[in-house]
Structure formats: structure tokens, C-alpha cells
Amino acid sequence: MLEKLLKRLTHRLDRQNIPYMIIGGQAVLLYGRPRLTRDIDITLGIDVDDYTKIESLCRALNLKMLVEDPESFAVDTHVLPTEDTAARIRIDFIFSFMPYERQAIENAKSVQIGDFSAKFASCEDIIIHKMIAGRAIDKEDIKSILSKNRDSIDMVYIEKWLKEFALIPEYERVFLKWTDLQKE
């Protein structure tokens, strides 16, 4: 069910030439440990000025808007929460407006899933997203991503953006964990 939905979503985004990357729990499944997630988070390479493109995409895919005034909500929050009611899976479309998000979308990795490919945020960008969010589940996700990908993580890239976001103390804690993993 999830794979079919991802295929429909990514096909439509590609057809409409909307840059995107899948983030959140779906990306953690790719880079980290398996965990339960029943939603899809997609960062879009467009700002809310192009809201109508996503509104038409949602109509074409028969996605239910989960807020009363979707356009105002998207303008206020840069997020459009929707649901595929048949699959009972929530899809959050996140409109990008920061240079970091645009760079992350450019760095997205094309991942083959069955007979289609989907663009997922890079391992490093998932760590950055998780560090910004800072919830307990995000910290666990970071640990699992660091553990699974310890030999291939570009810590210089992560540090650059975390300096930009003034999150260096958090970076230092993660870097220490990563250094400990490298010693194992």
C-alpha cells in the first residue's frame, strides 16, 4: 500500500517538474533502523507561492486536505497536511523557503523501490533535519543513522549547516557519539 502511494506521489511530482525529497520516518527506514511510521513527509522545491501546483496534485491523487483552509494554513506554516484515505496514510507536503532546503533537495539521492525511483534526502540532511527537530525520537534516529552509516557520513557538511543554524552544541554531542562509534 505504502509503496504504491509513494509511486503515485513521486510520479506526479516528477511529471509536474516539482523538485522534492522524502524526509522523516521513511528516510530513517532507508538510512537507520526499522521503526514504525505511517506517514510520508515530502519537502518540495517550491515555496507557497506555488501552492496551486500542490493543490492540483492533491486533487489528481484524491488526497484529502486535513485542515479547513488549506491555502492559509500552508502560507502560515509552510506545510500542507493531507491523507490518502484509502491507504489511511498521512502525507505532509513541506514548502521550502530556505537556502538549506534547496541545497538538500539538490543533494537528494534517487533510490530504486521496485519498478520506480524516489528521491530521498541524503543521510547527512536527515541528520540535520533530525537535529533541528530535536525530539526524543529524532535523537534515537540520529544514533541509528550514525551507527549504520559511520564510514560514509560527511561530518563537515553537517557542521557547516549546524553552524548556520546555531546548533553547534548539539553537533558536538552528536560528533562525540559518532567518534565513539568509529572506535568500535
Helices and strands as residue ranges (DSSP letters): H 2-15, E 20-23, H 24-31, E 39-44, G 48-50, H 51-60, E 64-65, H 70-77, E 79-84, E 89-95, H 99-106, E 109-113, E 116-120, H 123-133, H 136-148, H 155-164, H 168-183
